[in-house]
Amino acid sequence: MTGKRRPGHEFLPERLPPLAGAQIQLSSLVRFLEHPVKAFLRERLGYYAADVPEQLSDALPVEMGPLDRWELGDRMLEARLGGADLGTTLLAEQGRGLLPPGALGEGALAEVRAVVEALVAEVGSLPCGDAPVTSVEVNVALADGRSLVGTVPGVRENVVLRCTYSKLAAKHRLRAWAYFLALSASRPELAPSAITIGQAEGSTGAKPRLSTSTLGPLAGDPEVRRSAAVAALEILVDLYQRGMREPLPIYCATSAAWVAERNRDESPIGAARTRWGSRTDDFPGESAEPEHLTVLGSAVPLEQVLERLPDDDEDGPGWDSREKSRFERLAARLWRPVLEHELLRER
């Protein structure tokens, strides 16, 4: 990447040296998968592109925007999954003073409540839904002599379970993939699986719709499962190592849309452009994210992203040479193993 300056920003380096150390933190790998460019800027440069001070106000809200509704839903879902009954949860929210007055607040609370209760019911329908939640320490030896260490949270029996009020997004699925592989490599005798639940596109309070990502146990006996999980983890670690040297043009949601359409033998440009470009001010695309603006200099069109060719070492075993741009090749390396194993369901 060519160094460039935007107003108020530091020069970006061409490429940093590889990360040193015998251990890779699972938490760092997950942060990278969720947002590769943000992870590079923060972990290698200590730069925060969206460091905006919080604006506090004592004024009573008149209406709730999308972020306010998400925060309300996230709090309520956390409370309900933590064991609080519905009545106590509703009273707590009414007592916070964050709801609009009168019918506006009651309406917003009712809409969010409907979605939260649908999510809680979905978790409760699972065989592991009532199981105690634990965290599992993992230490996975990699082929190059390093190890991946950390903690897999949200484990119920042998299932890595997560339920979010958000729309089920690419970043949630990659997070589950990393935790699933780490647990499968470290504790293959458990035959772990992973389930991630969130809202589906088009979900509303009047008609909640849910989306579920399921990663079933890897095939074979424990040693076969361990070997398969380590091999898949090494792909993620390789991408992580590359992404800690320079900002990689993977772009989580855009790359997921691209590979999903490619796997269906469909033209991927339309689906990817929808994720890359801004739909509305409330739902900006990935091109408008502060970290991508920092690196690219402006909200460039997807066609410009596709112009860069793969680097010389992005070829050979494990790389799809049919993909001609660097974005496509990196996206395929990241997402194809996930899509081959994942079951996505909406209802």
C-alpha positions as CSV (number, residue, x, y, z in Angstrom):
1,M,0.0,0.0,0.0
2,T,1.3,3.4,-0.9
3,G,1.7,5.8,2.1
4,K,-0.8,8.6,2.0
5,R,-2.0,11.4,4.3
6,R,-5.5,12.6,4.9
7,P,-6.1,15.8,7.0
8,G,-5.3,15.0,10.6
9,H,-4.0,11.5,10.0
10,E,-0.6,10.1,10.2
11,F,1.3,8.5,7.3
12,L,0.3,4.9,6.7
13,P,3.3,2.6,6.3
14,E,4.0,0.5,3.2
15,R,4.2,-2.7,5.1
16,L,5.2,-3.6,8.6
17,P,7.5,-6.5,9.6
18,P,5.8,-9.8,10.7
19,L,4.5,-10.1,14.2
20,A,7.1,-11.6,16.6
21,G,6.3,-14.0,19.5
22,A,5.5,-17.7,20.0
23,Q,1.9,-17.1,20.9
24,I,-1.1,-15.7,19.1
25,Q,-4.0,-14.5,21.1
26,L,-7.4,-15.9,20.1
27,S,-9.0,-12.6,21.0
28,S,-6.7,-10.7,18.6
29,L,-7.5,-13.2,15.8
30,V,-11.3,-12.7,16.4
31,R,-10.9,-8.9,16.3
32,F,-9.1,-9.2,13.0
33,L,-11.7,-11.5,11.4
34,E,-14.5,-9.1,12.5
35,H,-12.8,-6.1,11.0
36,P,-9.4,-6.6,9.4
37,V,-8.5,-3.0,8.7
38,K,-9.6,-1.8,12.1
39,A,-7.5,-4.5,13.8
40,F,-4.4,-3.5,11.8
41,L,-4.8,0.2,12.6
42,R,-5.4,-0.3,16.3
43,E,-3.1,-3.2,17.1
44,R,-0.1,-2.4,14.9
45,L,-0.3,1.5,14.8
46,G,-2.3,2.3,17.9
47,Y,-4.6,4.4,15.7
48,Y,-8.4,4.8,16.3
49,A,-10.1,6.1,13.3
50,A,-13.5,6.6,15.0
51,D,-12.5,8.1,18.3
52,V,-15.5,10.3,18.8
53,P,-16.3,11.6,22.3
54,E,-19.6,10.5,23.7
55,Q,-22.2,13.3,23.8
56,L,-24.2,13.2,27.0
57,S,-27.5,14.9,27.4
58,D,-30.0,15.3,30.2
59,A,-32.9,16.0,27.8
60,L,-35.8,13.6,27.6
61,P,-35.6,11.7,24.3
62,V,-38.5,12.5,21.9
63,E,-38.0,9.5,19.6
64,M,-35.6,6.5,19.3
65,G,-33.2,6.1,16.5
66,P,-31.8,2.8,15.2
67,L,-28.9,2.9,17.6
68,D,-31.1,3.7,20.6
69,R,-33.4,0.7,19.7
70,W,-30.4,-1.6,19.3
71,E,-29.0,-0.5,22.8
72,L,-32.5,-1.1,24.3
73,G,-32.8,-4.5,22.7
74,D,-29.2,-5.5,23.6
75,R,-29.8,-4.6,27.3
76,M,-33.1,-6.5,27.4
77,L,-31.8,-9.6,25.7
78,E,-28.8,-9.7,28.0
79,A,-31.0,-9.5,31.0
80,R,-33.4,-12.1,29.8
81,L,-30.7,-14.6,28.8
82,G,-29.1,-13.9,32.2
83,G,-32.2,-15.2,34.0
84,A,-34.3,-12.0,34.6
85,D,-38.0,-12.4,34.1
86,L,-39.8,-10.2,31.5
87,G,-41.6,-8.1,34.1
88,T,-38.4,-7.2,35.9
89,T,-36.7,-6.4,32.6
90,L,-39.4,-4.1,31.5
91,L,-39.5,-2.3,34.8
92,A,-35.8,-1.8,34.7
93,E,-36.0,-0.2,31.2
94,Q,-38.9,2.1,32.2
95,G,-36.9,3.2,35.2
96,R,-33.8,4.2,33.3
97,G,-35.5,7.3,31.9
98,L,-34.2,6.6,28.4
99,L,-37.5,5.9,26.7
100,P,-39.5,8.6,24.9
101,P,-42.6,9.8,26.8
102,G,-46.0,8.3,26.6
103,A,-47.2,6.2,23.7
104,L,-43.9,6.7,21.8
105,G,-42.0,5.0,24.5
106,E,-44.5,2.3,25.1
107,G,-44.6,1.5,21.4
108,A,-40.8,1.3,21.1
109,L,-40.6,-0.9,24.1
110,A,-43.3,-3.2,22.8
111,E,-41.6,-3.6,19.4
112,V,-38.2,-4.3,20.9
113,R,-39.8,-6.7,23.5
114,A,-41.3,-8.8,20.7
115,V,-37.9,-9.3,19.0
116,V,-36.2,-10.0,22.3
117,E,-38.8,-12.6,23.3
118,A,-38.5,-14.4,19.9
119,L,-34.7,-14.6,20.4
120,V,-35.1,-15.9,24.0
121,A,-37.6,-18.5,22.8
122,E,-35.2,-19.7,20.1
123,V,-32.4,-20.2,22.6
124,G,-34.8,-22.0,25.0
125,S,-35.8,-24.4,22.2
126,L,-32.2,-25.7,21.9
127,P,-31.2,-28.8,23.7
128,C,-28.4,-26.8,25.4
129,G,-30.6,-23.8,26.0
130,D,-30.8,-24.4,29.8
131,A,-27.3,-25.6,30.3
132,P,-24.9,-23.5,32.4
133,V,-22.6,-21.1,30.5
134,T,-18.9,-21.7,30.8
135,S,-15.7,-20.4,29.2
136,V,-13.0,-22.9,28.0
137,E,-9.3,-22.1,28.0
138,V,-7.6,-23.3,24.7
139,N,-4.0,-23.7,23.7
140,V,-3.6,-25.0,20.2
141,A,-0.1,-26.0,18.8
142,L,0.3,-24.8,15.2
143,A,2.6,-26.4,12.5
144,D,5.1,-23.6,12.6
145,G,5.8,-24.0,16.3
146,R,3.6,-21.2,17.5
147,S,0.5,-21.6,19.5
148,L,-3.0,-20.1,19.6
149,V,-4.1,-19.3,23.1
150,G,-7.1,-17.8,24.7
151,T,-10.6,-18.4,26.0
152,V,-13.7,-19.5,24.1
153,P,-16.7,-17.9,25.8
154,G,-20.4,-18.8,25.8
155,V,-19.9,-22.6,25.9
156,R,-23.0,-24.6,26.9
157,E,-22.3,-28.3,27.2
158,N,-20.4,-28.8,23.9
159,V,-21.9,-25.9,22.0
160,V,-20.5,-22.4,21.5
161,L,-23.7,-20.5,21.7
162,R,-24.2,-16.8,21.0
163,C,-27.5,-14.9,20.7
164,T,-27.4,-11.2,19.5
165,Y,-30.1,-8.6,19.1
166,S,-28.3,-7.4,16.0
167,K,-29.0,-8.7,12.5
168,L,-26.9,-11.8,12.1
169,A,-23.9,-10.5,10.2
170,A,-20.7,-11.8,8.6
171,K,-18.6,-10.7,11.6
172,H,-20.8,-12.8,14.0
173,R,-20.3,-15.9,11.7
174,L,-16.6,-15.5,11.5
175,R,-16.3,-15.0,15.3
176,A,-18.2,-18.3,15.7
177,W,-16.0,-20.0,13.2
178,A,-12.8,-19.0,15.0
179,Y,-14.2,-20.1,18.4
180,F,-15.6,-23.3,17.0
181,L,-12.2,-24.3,15.4
182,A,-10.3,-23.3,18.5
183,L,-12.5,-25.5,20.7
184,S,-12.5,-28.4,18.2
185,A,-8.7,-28.3,18.0
186,S,-8.2,-28.0,21.8
187,R,-11.0,-30.3,23.0
188,P,-11.8,-32.6,20.1
189,E,-13.3,-35.2,22.4
190,L,-16.2,-32.9,23.0
191,A,-17.2,-32.9,19.2
192,P,-18.0,-29.2,19.6
193,S,-20.5,-27.3,17.5
194,A,-21.5,-23.7,17.3
195,I,-24.8,-21.9,17.0
196,T,-25.2,-18.2,16.5
197,I,-28.6,-16.5,16.5
198,G,-29.6,-13.0,15.5
199,Q,-32.3,-11.2,13.6
200,A,-32.8,-11.8,9.9
201,E,-33.0,-9.1,7.2
202,G,-36.5,-7.6,7.3
203,S,-37.2,-8.4,10.9
204,T,-39.5,-6.0,12.7
205,G,-41.3,-5.8,16.1
206,A,-44.5,-6.6,14.3
207,K,-43.0,-9.7,12.6
208,P,-39.7,-10.8,14.1
209,R,-37.6,-12.9,11.8
210,L,-34.6,-14.8,13.0
211,S,-31.5,-16.1,11.3
212,T,-29.3,-18.9,12.7
213,S,-25.8,-20.0,11.8
214,T,-25.0,-23.6,12.7
215,L,-21.5,-25.2,12.6
216,G,-21.9,-28.9,13.2
217,P,-19.2,-31.1,14.7
218,L,-16.3,-31.9,12.4
219,A,-16.3,-35.4,11.0
220,G,-14.2,-38.3,12.3
221,D,-12.7,-39.4,15.5
222,P,-11.1,-36.9,18.0
223,E,-7.7,-37.0,16.3
224,V,-9.2,-36.5,12.8
225,R,-11.3,-33.6,14.2
226,R,-8.2,-32.0,15.8
227,S,-6.2,-32.2,12.6
228,A,-9.0,-30.7,10.5
229,A,-9.5,-27.9,13.0
230,V,-5.8,-27.1,13.2
231,A,-5.5,-27.0,9.4
232,A,-8.5,-24.6,9.2
233,L,-7.1,-22.4,12.0
234,E,-3.8,-22.1,10.2
235,I,-5.5,-20.5,7.3
236,L,-7.0,-17.9,9.6
237,V,-3.7,-17.4,11.3
238,D,-2.0,-16.9,7.9
239,L,-4.5,-14.3,7.0
240,Y,-4.1,-12.7,10.4
241,Q,-0.3,-12.5,10.0
242,R,-0.7,-10.9,6.6
243,G,-3.3,-8.5,8.0
244,M,-1.0,-7.4,10.8
245,R,1.6,-6.3,8.3
246,E,-0.7,-4.1,6.1
247,P,-4.4,-3.4,5.8
248,L,-5.9,-6.3,3.8
249,P,-8.7,-5.6,1.4
250,I,-11.0,-8.3,2.7
251,Y,-13.9,-6.2,4.0
252,C,-15.9,-8.7,6.1
253,A,-19.5,-8.3,4.8
254,T,-18.6,-7.4,1.2
255,S,-16.3,-10.5,0.9
256,A,-19.0,-12.7,2.4
257,A,-21.5,-11.6,-0.1
258,W,-19.1,-12.0,-3.0
259,V,-18.1,-15.6,-2.1
260,A,-21.7,-16.7,-1.3
261,E,-22.9,-15.6,-4.8
262,R,-19.8,-17.0,-6.5
263,N,-20.5,-20.4,-4.8
264,R,-24.0,-20.2,-6.3
265,D,-22.5,-19.6,-9.7
266,E,-24.2,-16.2,-9.7
267,S,-22.6,-12.9,-10.6
268,P,-21.3,-11.5,-7.3
269,I,-20.9,-7.9,-8.2
270,G,-24.5,-6.8,-7.3
271,A,-24.6,-8.4,-3.8
272,A,-21.1,-7.2,-3.0
273,R,-21.8,-3.7,-4.1
274,T,-24.9,-3.6,-1.8
275,R,-22.7,-4.4,1.2
276,W,-19.9,-2.0,0.1
277,G,-21.9,1.0,-0.8
278,S,-24.1,3.1,1.6
279,R,-27.8,2.3,1.6
280,T,-28.9,5.2,3.8
281,D,-27.3,7.5,6.4
282,D,-28.4,5.1,9.1
283,F,-27.0,2.1,7.3
284,P,-23.7,3.1,5.7
285,G,-21.9,0.5,3.6
286,E,-18.4,-0.8,4.4
287,S,-16.8,1.8,2.1
288,A,-17.9,4.6,4.5
289,E,-16.4,3.0,7.6
290,P,-13.8,5.4,9.2
291,E,-11.0,2.8,9.0
292,H,-11.6,2.1,5.3
293,L,-11.7,5.9,4.6
294,T,-8.4,6.3,6.4
295,V,-6.7,3.6,4.3
296,L,-8.3,4.3,0.9
297,G,-8.5,8.1,1.2
298,S,-12.2,8.2,0.2
299,A,-15.3,6.1,-0.3
300,V,-14.0,4.4,-3.5
301,P,-16.3,2.3,-5.7
302,L,-16.1,-1.5,-5.5
303,E,-14.7,-1.6,-9.1
304,Q,-11.6,0.2,-7.8
305,V,-11.2,-2.3,-5.0
306,L,-11.2,-5.1,-7.7
307,E,-8.4,-3.5,-9.7
308,R,-5.6,-4.6,-7.5
309,L,-4.0,-7.9,-8.5
310,P,-2.9,-10.5,-5.9
311,D,0.5,-10.4,-4.4
312,D,3.1,-13.0,-5.6
313,D,2.7,-15.1,-2.5
314,E,-1.1,-15.2,-2.7
315,D,-1.0,-18.2,-5.1
316,G,-0.4,-21.9,-5.0
317,P,-1.9,-24.5,-2.6
318,G,-4.8,-23.1,-0.6
319,W,-5.4,-20.2,-3.0
320,D,-8.0,-20.1,-5.7
321,S,-6.1,-19.0,-8.8
322,R,-9.4,-18.5,-10.7
323,E,-10.0,-15.4,-8.6
324,K,-8.2,-12.6,-10.4
325,S,-8.2,-9.7,-8.0
326,R,-6.5,-9.5,-4.6
327,F,-9.9,-8.9,-2.9
328,E,-11.4,-12.0,-4.6
329,R,-8.6,-14.2,-3.7
330,L,-8.4,-13.2,-0.1
331,A,-12.2,-13.4,0.2
332,A,-12.2,-17.0,-1.2
333,R,-9.4,-18.1,1.2
334,L,-11.3,-16.7,4.2
335,W,-14.9,-17.6,3.4
336,R,-14.9,-20.8,1.3
337,P,-14.1,-23.1,4.3
338,V,-16.8,-21.4,6.4
339,L,-19.5,-21.7,3.7
340,E,-18.6,-25.4,3.1
341,H,-19.3,-26.2,6.7
342,E,-22.0,-23.7,7.8
343,L,-25.8,-24.2,7.7
344,L,-27.7,-20.9,7.5
345,R,-31.4,-20.9,8.3
346,E,-34.0,-18.1,8.4
347,R,-37.5,-18.3,9.8
